[in-house]
Amino acid sequence: MSNDEVNAQKVASQSEEPDRPKPQYITIKSGDGHEFRLLKDCAVLSGAMRAMLASEFVESEGVIEFKEISKPVMEKVVQYLYYARSC
């Protein structure tokens, strides 16, 4: 094998990344129309969101709308879910 072939193999092997699953995100919409992108792993910490995502309803496609919850309240919910996931 020539040096060029060896170098080409090294470069090819370095560029290959191990198969890692990409994180899944969902979208949560507040009543005033603001959208939050949230890791699905965080969302399932909420029993209500977990049930919605596991159901056969439209929410199971990754978009959950909470018409009764305002942006500031939903923001705190999202912050808490990320906090709870890190504990």
Helices and strands as residue ranges (DSSP letters): H 3-15, E 25-29, E 35-39, H 40-43, H 47-54, G 58-61, E 63-65, H 71-86
